[in-house]
Amino acid sequence: MKLKELESCLQQVDAFEEPKLFLEQYPTSPHIAACMIYTIHNTFDDIENKLVADLGCGCGVLSIGAAMLDAGLCVGFDIDDDALATFKMNTEELELTNTDIIQCDVCNLEPAALTKRFDTVIMNPPFGTKHNKGMDMLFLKTALNMARTSVYSLHKTATREHIQKKASDWKVKMEVVAAELRYDLPASYKFHKKKSVDIEVDFMRFSIS
Ligand SMILES: C[S@@+](CC[C@H](N)C(=O)[O-])C[C@H]1O[C@@H](n2cnc3c(N)ncnc32)[C@H](O)[C@@H]1O
């Protein structure tokens, strides 16, 4: 499948009906999601026939991209039942049979049960910049525990140095696959005075040796 085709399929995926601010429910745009999944597949061969986990999967745009590029199975994990109901509806409408969902708090998973159970972990985690400081790093630590090969994640560009340091403390190789992507936070929250707020994010790859 071509990149443009994947992006246009992902444009059909429904996003959060009533996004919950405390869960940082801002969806990955179809453009960024398609670029991420396409690169993970074409450059790193980490999607096709792989067991993939999507942490904080929300309505499933990343999982659906992975499923469309022939993941063996992509399992989405999210704390929010409403988001998972939309995920389920999205996958049913697209007649995908290689996805599954687990409702859970990603920060409180039983670590031993999931250690190295997935080939690849993909995610756009909560950025952890409000009441939930450090949430992005909790997601990353969990993802690195679950993956056998690699973790792909979006993080605020402003946190790049901190993440690089953590990765080296954890003896994991981190590379920035695409830097300073414009991530458009829709004005779905009352405190946003403008229509949308742009922030810069990096698409990162962590490889486990
Ligand atoms: C930035 S959104 C990304 C959603 C989706 N992956 C996407 O790319 O559009 C973060 C997601 O993390 C979920 N989330 C927040 N805290 C969580 C937690 N403790 N455990 C599991 N999921 C959580 C939210 O419900 C939300 O769906």
The ligand as an SDF file (V2000), in Angstrom:
LIG
                    3D

 27 29  0  0  0  0  0  0  0  0999 V2000
   -2.4560   11.4260   23.0240 C   0  0  0  0  0  0  0  0  0  0  0  0
   -3.7840   10.2360   23.1150 S   0  0  0  0  0  0  0  0  0  0  0  0
   -3.3390    9.1660   21.7730 C   0  0  0  0  0  0  0  0  0  0  0  0
   -4.4910    8.3530   21.2730 C   0  0  0  0  0  0  0  0  0  0  0  0
   -4.1980    7.4530   20.0730 C   0  0  0  0  0  0  0  0  0  0  0  0
   -3.0950    6.5550   20.3340 N   0  0  0  0  0  0  0  0  0  0  0  0
   -3.8700    8.2440   18.8470 C   0  0  0  0  0  0  0  0  0  0  0  0
   -2.7200    8.1370   18.4030 O   0  0  0  0  0  0  0  0  0  0  0  0
   -4.7330    8.9320   18.3310 O   0  0  0  0  0  0  0  0  0  0  0  0
   -3.3360    9.3400   24.5940 C   0  0  0  0  0  0  0  0  0  0  0  0
   -4.2200    8.1500   24.9420 C   0  0  0  0  0  0  0  0  0  0  0  0
   -3.7440    7.5660   26.1680 O   0  0  0  0  0  0  0  0  0  0  0  0
   -4.8550    7.1300   26.9310 C   0  0  0  0  0  0  0  0  0  0  0  0
   -4.4380    7.0800   28.3370 N   0  0  0  0  0  0  0  0  0  0  0  0
   -4.1920    8.1080   29.1810 C   0  0  0  0  0  0  0  0  0  0  0  0
   -3.7940    7.6500   30.3740 N   0  0  0  0  0  0  0  0  0  0  0  0
   -3.7710    6.2870   30.2910 C   0  0  0  0  0  0  0  0  0  0  0  0
   -3.4070    5.2410   31.1910 C   0  0  0  0  0  0  0  0  0  0  0  0
   -2.9840    5.4880   32.4380 N   0  0  0  0  0  0  0  0  0  0  0  0
   -3.4860    3.9660   30.7520 N   0  0  0  0  0  0  0  0  0  0  0  0
   -3.9300    3.6810   29.4970 C   0  0  0  0  0  0  0  0  0  0  0  0
   -4.2770    4.6310   28.6070 N   0  0  0  0  0  0  0  0  0  0  0  0
   -4.1840    5.9150   28.9850 C   0  0  0  0  0  0  0  0  0  0  0  0
   -5.9390    8.1440   26.6490 C   0  0  0  0  0  0  0  0  0  0  0  0
   -7.2240    7.6360   26.9220 O   0  0  0  0  0  0  0  0  0  0  0  0
   -5.6910    8.4260   25.1540 C   0  0  0  0  0  0  0  0  0  0  0  0
   -6.4620    7.5750   24.3630 O   0  0  0  0  0  0  0  0  0  0  0  0
  1  2  1  0
  2  3  1  0
  2 10  1  0
  3  4  1  0
  4  5  1  0
  5  6  1  0
  5  7  1  0
  7  8  2  0
  7  9  1  0
 10 11  1  0
 11 12  1  0
 11 26  1  0
 12 13  1  0
 13 14  1  0
 13 24  1  0
 14 15  1  0
 14 23  1  0
 15 16  2  0
 16 17  1  0
 17 18  1  0
 17 23  2  0
 18 19  1  0
 18 20  2  0
 20 21  1  0
 21 22  2  0
 22 23  1  0
 24 25  1  0
 24 26  1  0
 26 27  1  0
M  CHG  2   2   1   9  -1
M  END
$$$$
